Amino acid sequence: MEESPLTEALDANDPPYHTKLRSLASKAFTPKAIEDMKPWIEEITNELLDQVTDQGEMDIVRDLATPVPIQVIAKMLGVPYKDREKFKYWSTVFVKQPSEVEGGIEGYLLVQQEMSQYFIEMIATRQENPTNDLISHLVQAEIDGGKLSTKELLAFCITLLIAGNETTTNLISNSLFTFMENPKVQEHLYQHPKDIAKAIEEVLRYRSPILYTTRIATKDIQLRGQLIKKGDLVNTWIGSANRDESVFENPDQFDIHRTNLRHTTFGHGVHFCIGAPLARLEANIVLRILFERFKEFQLKFDGPLTMNQTALMFSIKELPVIFQKR
């Protein structure tokens, strides 16, 4: 595992190294850079919905929640959207435990190697012919007077590709599923589109796209009678924190008018998710256009959802729905 490029990733390092890495990536996530993407995200959302309008049905995950975030992060990184099937496959494997992957640890590491080889070739191309994209920016960037190593560049590319599409896919599909559980919310959001932002925050709390994150204790600490020693691996359960009854009134109830929205879904402190504004923007645009064009979303079939088999995320694999045109 020491050979994995992810040992150099943003979320695997603390300051001061983390600070330098984050300052490089943050240039792609400025408020202006994100706002400039708004018309384009609206365009691709409408194009995708044009394909299903007359059918009266679609699979939210396949037809909308997956292609929008993949197109966005592919455009930012500068990788071709035609490779989207690879991106999606790598992403779904990557968020599983190695024991959940076909081939076990070897299968899991094979996917890392495939991604690494793909991005090594992409990095070499950008070193020869830089363009206006994030990979080109990172290739030309310097830390402490030196260029980023191949391992550091790979860590950026892999982390941004996975984090930039899988979590936002979950946010969009989880949102619509939750609104179908609460049908009155759908019409309310059509009539009051400004409330979509609040509704998204409540989905982030109520049905967190990521359910836990792993940390390494940096010092010994006593927590509610439990000794955590320096070096211990700790799983912090975001999904549980977001249902903490000492923080949230009626935590198991979905409420778009909730005033306390202090969820932990995007992390905390220096490790707060750098892509949070982009994820919120994508979900807001997709849901606004969805309700402008369609109404009365319902599950096409009764019965349990088909889920992606991972403990890390609340990740719906298939979400077939029927709807009415406005």
C-alpha positions in Angstrom: 0.0 0.0 0.0 3.0 2.3 0.5 3.5 2.3 -3.2 -0.1 3.5 -3.8 -0.1 7.1 -5.1 -3.0 7.8 -2.7 -0.4 8.1 0.1 0.3 11.5 -1.4 -3.4 12.5 -1.7 -4.9 15.6 -0.1 -7.1 13.7 2.4 -4.2 11.5 3.4 -1.9 14.3 4.6 -1.9 17.0 7.2 -0.3 20.5 7.1 2.2 21.8 6.1 2.3 19.4 3.1 -1.5 19.4 2.9 -1.6 23.2 2.8 0.7 23.3 -0.2 -1.3 20.7 -2.1 -4.6 22.3 -1.3 -3.4 25.7 -2.5 -2.6 24.2 -5.9 -6.0 22.5 -6.3 -8.0 25.4 -4.9 -7.4 27.5 -8.0 -9.7 25.2 -9.9 -12.5 25.6 -7.3 -12.6 29.4 -6.9 -16.1 30.9 -6.7 -15.7 32.5 -10.2 -14.4 29.2 -11.7 -17.4 27.4 -10.4 -19.9 30.1 -11.3 -18.5 30.1 -14.9 -19.5 26.4 -15.2 -23.2 27.1 -14.4 -24.4 27.7 -18.0 -22.6 24.6 -19.2 -24.0 22.4 -16.5 -27.5 23.7 -17.3 -26.9 22.8 -21.0 -25.8 19.2 -20.4 -28.6 18.7 -17.9 -31.2 19.8 -20.5 -29.6 17.7 -23.2 -29.8 14.6 -21.0 -33.4 15.2 -20.1 -34.3 15.8 -23.8 -33.5 12.2 -24.4 -36.0 10.9 -21.9 -38.8 13.5 -22.0 -41.2 11.6 -24.3 -40.6 8.3 -22.6 -42.2 9.4 -19.3 -39.6 7.2 -17.5 -35.9 7.0 -16.9 -33.2 5.6 -14.6 -32.1 8.6 -12.5 -28.7 7.1 -11.8 -27.9 6.0 -15.4 -29.6 8.8 -17.3 -28.8 11.8 -15.2 -27.0 11.5 -11.8 -24.0 9.6 -13.3 -23.3 11.5 -16.6 -23.6 15.1 -15.2 -20.8 14.8 -12.6 -18.6 12.7 -14.8 -18.8 15.3 -17.6 -18.1 18.1 -15.2 -15.0 16.5 -13.6 -13.8 15.2 -16.9 -13.9 18.8 -18.4 -12.1 20.2 -15.3 -9.3 17.6 -15.4 -9.1 17.7 -19.2 -9.7 13.9 -19.7 -11.9 12.8 -22.6 -15.6 12.1 -21.8 -15.5 9.1 -24.2 -13.7 7.2 -21.4 -16.6 7.7 -19.0 -17.3 3.9 -18.8 -13.8 3.4 -17.4 -14.2 6.3 -15.0 -17.4 4.9 -13.6 -16.1 1.4 -13.3 -12.9 2.6 -11.5 -15.0 4.8 -9.2 -17.4 2.1 -8.2 -14.6 -0.3 -7.4 -12.6 2.4 -5.6 -15.2 3.1 -3.0 -15.5 -0.5 -2.0 -13.5 -2.4 0.6 -10.9 -4.6 -1.1 -12.7 -7.6 0.3 -15.9 -6.5 -1.6 -14.1 -6.4 -5.0 -13.9 -9.3 -7.4 -10.4 -10.6 -7.0 -10.0 -9.2 -3.5 -7.0 -7.1 -2.7 -5.3 -8.0 -6.0 -8.4 -6.9 -7.9 -8.6 -3.7 -6.0 -4.9 -2.9 -6.6 -5.2 -3.8 -10.3 -7.8 -1.0 -10.6 -5.4 1.4 -9.0 -2.7 0.3 -11.5 -5.1 0.8 -14.4 -6.0 4.3 -13.3 -2.4 5.1 -12.7 -1.3 4.0 -16.2 -4.2 5.9 -17.7 -3.2 9.1 -16.0 0.6 8.6 -16.5 -0.1 8.7 -20.2 -2.4 11.8 -19.8 0.3 13.6 -17.7 3.0 12.9 -20.3 0.7 14.3 -23.0 0.1 17.5 -21.0 3.8 17.9 -20.2 4.4 18.0 -24.0 1.3 20.0 -24.9 -0.3 21.8 -22.0 -3.9 23.0 -22.4 -6.3 25.0 -20.2 -7.2 22.2 -17.8 -6.4 21.1 -14.2 -3.9 18.4 -15.2 -1.9 20.9 -17.3 -2.0 23.3 -14.3 -0.7 20.7 -11.9 2.0 19.5 -14.3 3.3 23.0 -14.5 2.9 23.9 -10.8 5.7 23.9 -8.3 6.0 23.2 -4.6 9.0 24.6 -2.7 10.7 25.3 -6.0 10.2 21.9 -7.5 7.7 20.2 -9.8 5.2 17.7 -8.5 6.4 14.1 -8.7 4.5 11.6 -10.9 3.2 10.0 -7.7 1.9 13.4 -6.4 0.3 14.1 -9.8 -1.4 10.7 -9.8 -2.7 11.3 -6.3 -4.4 14.5 -7.5 -5.9 13.0 -10.6 -7.2 9.8 -9.0 -8.6 11.7 -5.9 -10.3 14.4 -8.0 -11.8 11.9 -10.5 -13.3 9.7 -7.8 -14.4 12.4 -5.4 -15.6 14.6 -8.2 -18.1 12.2 -9.6 -19.1 9.3 -7.3 -20.2 11.5 -4.3 -22.2 14.0 -6.5 -23.9 11.1 -8.3 -25.0 9.8 -4.9 -26.2 13.3 -3.8 -28.4 13.7 -6.9 -29.9 10.2 -6.8 -30.3 10.3 -3.0 -32.1 13.7 -3.2 -34.7 12.5 -5.7 -35.3 9.2 -3.9 -35.8 11.2 -0.7 -38.2 13.6 -2.4 -40.2 10.6 -3.7 -40.5 9.4 -0.2 -41.9 12.9 0.6 -44.0 13.7 -2.5 -45.2 17.1 -1.3 -41.6 18.3 -1.3 -41.5 17.9 -5.1 -44.2 20.5 -5.8 -43.0 22.8 -3.1 -39.5 22.9 -4.6 -41.0 23.7 -8.0 -43.1 26.5 -6.5 -40.2 27.7 -4.3 -36.9 26.9 -6.2 -34.9 29.0 -3.7 -35.6 26.2 -1.1 -33.7 23.7 -3.2 -30.5 24.7 -1.5 -32.0 24.0 1.9 -33.4 20.8 0.7 -30.0 19.7 -0.6 -28.4 20.5 2.8 -31.1 18.4 4.5 -30.4 15.5 2.1 -26.7 15.8 2.9 -27.6 15.4 6.6 -30.4 12.8 6.3 -28.9 10.5 3.7 -25.2 11.3 3.6 -23.5 10.3 0.3 -20.4 9.2 2.3 -21.2 7.3 5.5 -17.7 7.2 7.1 -14.2 8.3 6.7 -11.0 6.8 8.1 -8.5 8.7 10.1 -5.2 7.8 12.0 -5.0 9.2 15.6 -2.1 11.6 15.9 -2.0 11.3 19.7 -3.4 9.3 22.6 -6.9 10.5 23.6 -9.6 9.3 26.0 -13.1 9.6 24.4 -16.2 8.6 26.5 -14.2 6.0 28.4 -12.5 4.5 25.3 -8.7 4.9 24.9 -7.7 5.7 21.3 -3.9 5.4 21.0 -1.6 7.3 18.6 -1.5 5.4 15.3 -4.8 3.7 15.8 -7.1 3.6 12.7 -10.5 5.3 13.5 -13.6 5.1 11.4 -15.6 8.3 12.0 -19.2 7.6 11.1 -20.5 10.7 9.3 -23.9 9.1 8.8 -24.3 8.6 12.5 -23.1 12.1 13.4 -25.7 13.5 11.1 -28.4 11.7 13.0 -27.1 12.7 16.5 -30.2 13.3 18.6 -28.2 15.6 20.9 -27.6 18.0 17.9 -30.6 17.5 15.7 -34.3 17.5 16.7 -36.1 14.5 15.3 -33.0 13.4 13.5 -34.6 10.5 11.6 -37.2 12.8 10.1 -36.5 14.5 6.7 -37.4 18.2 7.0 -36.5 20.8 4.4 -37.5 23.6 6.9 -34.9 22.5 9.4 -32.9 25.4 10.7 -30.0 23.5 12.1 -28.0 22.3 9.1 -24.6 21.8 10.8 -24.0 18.4 9.2 -20.6 16.8 8.9 -21.0 15.4 5.3 -18.2 17.6 3.8 -15.8 17.1 6.7 -14.3 19.6 9.0 -11.5 22.1 9.4 -8.5 22.0 7.0 -9.9 18.8 5.4 -13.3 20.3 4.6 -14.2 19.1 1.1 -12.6 21.4 -1.5 -15.3 20.4 -4.1 -18.3 21.1 -1.8 -19.4 24.3 -3.7 -19.3 22.5 -7.0 -21.3 19.5 -5.7 -23.9 21.8 -4.3 -24.1 23.7 -7.6 -24.5 20.6 -9.7 -27.2 19.1 -7.5 -29.1 22.5 -7.4 -29.0 22.9 -11.2 -30.0 19.3 -11.9 -32.9 19.4 -9.4 -34.2 22.8 -10.4 -34.3 21.8 -14.1 -35.8 18.4 -13.3 -38.8 20.1 -11.4 -39.2 22.8 -14.0 -39.7 20.2 -16.7 -41.3 17.2 -14.9 -43.6 16.5 -11.9 -45.0 13.6 -9.9 -41.9 11.4 -9.8 -42.5 7.9 -8.5 -40.5 4.7 -8.3 -41.3 2.5 -11.3 -41.3 -0.7 -9.3 -42.2 -1.5 -5.7 -39.6 -3.3 -3.6 -36.1 -2.6 -2.3 -33.7 -0.4 -4.1 -30.7 -1.9 -6.0 -27.7 -0.6 -4.1 -24.0 -0.5 -4.9 -22.4 -2.9 -2.4 -20.2 -0.6 -0.3 -20.3 0.3 3.3 -18.5 3.6 2.6 -21.5 5.2 0.8 -25.3 5.3 0.5 -25.0 4.6 -3.2 -28.0 3.7 -5.3 -27.2 1.5 -8.3 -30.5 1.8 -10.1 -33.3 4.3 -9.6 -36.0 3.7 -12.3 -38.7 6.3 -12.1 -41.9 7.4 -13.9 -42.9 11.1 -14.2 -45.3 13.5 -15.9 -44.3 16.4 -18.2 -45.3 19.9 -17.0 
